[in-house]
């Protein structure tokens, strides 16, 4: 008798169906086929032990387990539960009429308990598209998917819970994740106020940087902060997280799928609602930054984990140049493709880069006579800010230390709450503008969308032509100035881009128009 159980495998942030076929015939031994990795092969021993712990027996016959399609590599422990159910059903120990109605994933403990697995959200999406009645998942994993509608999501703790659902002899509605105690506790925890961020009211001075950061957050533009130690670069970058608007449902779904596939979900209720703020150390490798892994088990890197959020790189010029140059593709394409010999996976990488750097090795170039570096040392240090990378950074800000009188006298600046309100208003304008287009912010516009949503009158065209000629900017810098001007217009509530918006946008490209060492 052949039994079929439906499971899935994640490829990027999408899931593809995997069918677990179990056949028991005359013979001896348990055979697992279908390009399974070591973790899947080890599941046989876990499965046998778990079945025996729950009072089931493993027939002393030939058991063939096939993971189809056989030409796709399978990895992870999520096939434990489907294999165990296949053995139970194929041996006739339990009648499970609903076995083919659900998509099932889960890792088995030796005592028959069911442990969480990664990639829950793509699996639930696959169940929706394929017309399954629902999904049977470990309780902690099912908690991630409570925002999906139109499909039953069961959160189970033990093998008995699964058998109860599939036997169809009693109502299993109490096992729906929305009826569990874990869901109720998570719902109470989610009602707590969001985590604290540094408030812009506590940052003294730096009015120009505050304005630049506000524009960057309003349009999800990349920004570089250059300044001496103590000028407030890191403080402003950390406070920036407090003025970012909440994610839309579509943005949350994309970001949450990335974290689900990476096995880094927060364990909270439903989709991730807070925009990610990733701050990897400068020593991070290219694989850690872009994503990688062995075989076809390719996991997302920092650029993907920062999707719809912020990637903060402190001490930008201290990072390996090869790592910085690897950011060119994700910054331009808003996605990253990781290719290996046996696999090729694409992950989203639409993030806002926030970089901070000193202007020279000692850190005090541009601050009077405090710099002790030679011109060659400064040139070598800043050479990591290559033309292609600078071309992709929309706003470039030079920050000087705050004057002593302002520090001593103190005082409060505009709070984050007021800035966040303006940013949210601008983001709502963009959300309505790009509804149904697959993008969410001005920074994501392509050339056709730029032409459609950023028309320029003759006065603006003349001004822009003068700016480009005088500054010697590239075509990429030209488009980014227009995008920044569109964001400035949104903050001002203007339907059309005005010359003043273009002039302000061009001011943030100062590193493109002159040698930084001559400033």
MARBAZA-345155 format. One record per residue (C-alpha): x, y, z. Coordinates in steps of 0.2 Angstrom, whole numbers, plus 2048, in hexadecimal, padded with zeros to 3 digits. Layout:
% MARBAZA-345155
XYZ
...
***
This chain:
% MARBAZA-345155
800800800
8078117FB
803820806
805832800
80984080C
80B852806
81985D80D
82486B805
835872802
83A884802
84488B7F4
84789D7F8
8388A57FF
82C8997F5
8278877F9
8268797ED
81C8697F0
8248597F6
81B8497F7
82083C804
81C82B7FD
81C81C809
81B80A803
81C7FA80E
81E7E9805
8267D9808
8397DA80C
8447E1819
84B7F281D
84680581D
84C80E80D
84B82180B
84D8287F9
84A8397F1
85B8437F3
859845806
86784D810
86F846820
86184F82B
853846821
85C835821
85E837834
84C839835
849826833
851823844
84783184D
83782B844
83981984A
83D81E85C
82E82B85C
82281E855
827811862
82681E870
81382186B
80F80E86A
81180B858
81B7FE850
8267FE840
8227EF835
8307E3833
82E7E5820
8357EF812
831801814
83580D805
83381F808
83582B7F9
83683E7FA
82F8437E9
83484C7DE
8448417DF
84F84E7D5
84D85B7E2
85885B7F2
84F85A803
856861813
851864824
84785A832
83686082C
83284F823
832845834
820847836
81A843825
825833825
81E82E835
80C830830
810826820
817818829
808818835
7FB819826
80480D81A
8067FF828
7F380182C
7F580583E
7EA81483D
7DD81982F
7E182B82A
7D483181D
7D984381D
7EC83F81A
7EC847809
7E285680E
7F085F817
801865814
80B85E823
81D86382A
82586083B
834859844
83184B850
839849861
83D838867
82E839873
82283C865
82284F868
82285B859
82F869857
82F87984D
83687983B
83B888830
83288E820
82188E827
81A89D81E
81F89780C
817886810
80688E815
806898806
8098887FB
7FA880804
7EF88F800
7F488F7ED
7F387C7EC
7E187B7F3
7E5870803
7D9871811
7E787781D
7F8874825
7FE86A833
80D87283B
81687284C
80D87E858
81B88B858
81D88B845
80A88C843
80A89C84D
8148A5840
8068A2833
7F78A883C
7F58B7830
7F18AC822
7DE8A981E
7D489D814
7DE88D81A
7DD88482B
7EE884834
7EF877842
7FD87984F
801868857
80D863865
80D850864
80A842857
7F983E860
7F385085B
7F784C848
7EE83B848
7DF843850
7DE850842
7E0843834
7D583683B
7C684183A
7BD838848
7BB848853
7BB85B851
7CD860851
7C9873851
7D1876862
7E2872859
7E088084D
7EE88D852
7E189B855
7D9890863
7E988C86C
7F089387C
800897874
7F78A3868
7EE8AB876
7FE8AE87F
8068B5870
7F78C086D
7F98C887E
80C8CA87C
8098D386B
7FE8E0873
80E8E687D
8158F6877
8238F686A
8358F586F
83D906874
84890F868
85491E86A
84992E868
84F93C85C
84A94886A
85A942873
865945864
86C957866
86F961856
873958845
86496083D
86A95C82B
86D94A82F
85B949837
854950827
85E94481D
858935827
84693A826
84793B813
85092A813
84392181E
834929814
83A922804
84591380A
85491B802
866916806
870922811
882924816
88892D825
89A934826
8A193D835
8AD93D843
8AC932852
89E93885E
895942851
885937853
88692B844
88191C84E
874925859
86B92B84A
86C91A841
864912851
85791F853
85291D841
84A90C845
83D91684F
836920841
834912834
82290F830
8198FF834
81A8F2826
80B8EF81B
8038DD81B
80C8D980A
81D8E0810
81B8D6821
8178C6817
8278C880C
8328CC81B
82B8BE826
82D8B1818
8408B5818
8418B382A
8378A382A
84289B81D
8518A0826
84B898836
84C8A983F
83A8AD842
8368B6852
82B8A9859
81E8B685B
80C8B8854
80A8B8841
8148C3836
8238CE83B
81B8DF83D
82B8E9842
8378EE834
8478E4836
8568ED83B
8668E3837
8778E883D
8848DB838
8968DD83E
8A28E4831
8AB8D4830
89C8CB829
8A08C081A
8998C2809
88F8B280C
8888B881C
8838C9814
87C8C2804
8768B0809
87D89F806
87F88D80B
88487C805
87C8737F7
86B87A7F4
86887F806
86A891803
86589C812
8628AF810
86F8BB816
86F8CC81E
8698D680F
8598CA80E
8568CA821
8568DD81F
8488DD812
83C8EB815
8478F1823
8588F8826
8698F1824
8758FB82F
8878FA82B
892903838
8A4907834
8A0905821
8B290881B
8B98FB827
8AF8ED81F
8B88E2812
8B78EA801
8B18DA7F9
8A28DA805
89E8EC801
89F8E97EE
8938DA7F0
8868E67F5
8858EE7E4
8788E17DD
86C8E17EC
86C8F47ED
8688F57DB
85C8E67D7
8548E57E8
8578D27E8
8658C67EA
8688B77E0
8748AA7E8
87A89D7DC
88388D7E0
88887E7D6
8788747DA
86C8827DE
8678947DA
85C89E7E6
8558AF7E5
8508B97F5
8498CB7F7
8558D87FC
84B8E87FC
8538F180B
859902810
86C903812
87290E821
88590F821
88F91982D
8A291D82B
8B0927831
8B8932824
8CA92C827
8D391F832
8D592B841
8C393183E
8C694483F
8C894982D
8BE95982A
8BE95F83C
8CC96C83C
8DD96683F
8D9957849
8DC94A83B
8ED94283C
8EB93782C
8F693A81D
8ED93D80C
8F192C806
8EA924816
8DA92D813
8D9928801
8DC916805
8CF917813
8C191F808
8C59157F8
8B99077FF
8AC9147FB
8AD90F7E9
8A39197DB
89790A7D8
8939097EA
89191C7ED
88691D7DD
87A9117E6
87991B7F6
86B9287F4
86F934803
881938809
882942819
89294A821
88F94C834
89A95783E
89B956851
88E96085B
894970862
898970874
88B97D879
87D973872
88396487C
88596D88C
87597688B
86B967885
859969880
84D95F876
84C95D863
83D957859
837946860
837936855
824935857
82294584C
82F94083F
82792E83E
81693683B
81D93F82B
826930825
816926827
80C93281D
81993280F
81991F80F
80691F80E
80792A7FE
81391E7F7
80990E7FB
7FA9157F2
80591B7E4
80C90A7E1
7FD8FF7E6
7FD8EF7DC
80E8F27D4
8188E77E0
8238F57E7
8208FF7F7
82C90E7F7
83391B7EB
8449147EC
83E9047E3
83890C7D4
83E9067C3
8419127B4
82F9107AD
8279137BE
8339227C0
82D9297B0
81B9267B5
81B92D7C7
82993A7C6
8249457B7
82F9557B7
82A9667AF
8369707A5
83C97A7B3
84196A7BD
8499637AD
8549727AB
8599727BD
85D95F7BD
8679617AD
87196F7B5
8749647C4
8799557BB
88595E7B0
88D9687BE
88F9597CA
89494D7BC
8889407C3
88492F7BB
8739297B4
87091F7C4
87392E7CF
8679387C4
85992C7C7
85D92B7D9
85C93E7DB
84B93D7D3
8459307DF
84B93A7EE
8429497E7
83293F7E5
83493A7F8
83794C7FD
8289517F3
81E9447FC
82494A80D
81E95C808
80D955802
81195B7F0
8099517E2
8179577D6
82A9587D8
82F96A7D9
8409727D6
8449747E8
8419627EB
84E95E7DD
85B96B7E5
8599637F6
85B9517EF
86B9567E6
87395D7F6
87494B7FC
87F9457EE
88E9507F3
89A9417F3
89793F7E0
89B9507DB
8AC9537E3
8BB94B7EA
8B69477FC
8C894B802
8C695D7FC
8B7960807
***
